[in-house]
Amino acid sequence: MRVGSRGMEAVMGEKTQVGSCHCGAVRFEVDVAPDARVSRCNCTICRRTAVTSTVVKPAAFRLLAGKGNLSEYQWGARISKRFFCKTCGIHCFGPGHLPELGGDYVSVNLSCVDGLELDEAKIVYWDGRHDNWQMGPRNTPWPVGSAA
């Protein structure tokens, strides 16, 4: 992942990046390591929102503006929340808790982060559509029809 020049140095080589929704009402900062895992998932919500994300600890994420402009969506086992801007509809981030991810986390939609070049990122793929988390990620997309 190539990080843009807007970031400031943070702990352990991480860069503080600024991001926002499309209309700018929701703004945030996130500390992202240069070697952060970038992933996509084939579950129904990730496919429909076309999210490319990374997961950080809650301390690495700071909402700067727009808390009152967020709409929340949860479903299923309620492991995570998805927050969308009420004005433009963009999904920027989602906090959650999953022991397999080390407990509390924030999933950040990297498409909302200024200065990141995702076309150069090494992306891994999760099979969330089939709750196939135990298989871990792989380097190519999982089939949509059935678990491989």
HELIX and SHEET records of a PDB file:
HELIX    1   1 VAL A   11  GLY A   13  5                                   3    
HELIX    2   2 THR A   44  THR A   49  1                                   6    
HELIX    3   3 PRO A   58  ALA A   60  5                                   3    
HELIX    4   4 LYS A   67  ASN A   69  5                                   3    
HELIX    5   5 PRO A   99  LEU A  101  5                                   3    
HELIX    6   6 LEU A  110  CYS A  112  5                                   3    
HELIX    7   7 LEU A  118  GLU A  120  5                                   3    
HELIX    8   8 GLY A  128  HIS A  130  5                                   3    
HELIX    9   9 TRP A  133  MET A  135  5                                   3    
SHEET    1   A 2 ARG A   2  VAL A   3  0                                        
SHEET    2   A 2 LEU A 116  GLU A 117 -1                                        
SHEET    1   B 4 MET A   8  GLU A   9  0                                        
SHEET    2   B 4 LYS A  15  SER A  20 -1                                        
SHEET    3   B 4 ARG A  27  VAL A  32 -1                                        
SHEET    4   B 4 PHE A  61  ALA A  65 -1                                        
SHEET    1   C 2 VAL A  38  CYS A  41  0                                        
SHEET    2   C 2 ILE A 123  TRP A 126  1                                        
SHEET    1   D 5 SER A  53  VAL A  56  0                                        
SHEET    2   D 5 GLY A 103  ASN A 109 -1                                        
SHEET    3   D 5 HIS A  91  LEU A  98 -1                                        
SHEET    4   D 5 ARG A  82  CYS A  85 -1                                        
SHEET    5   D 5 LEU A  70  TYR A  73 -1                                        
END                                                                             
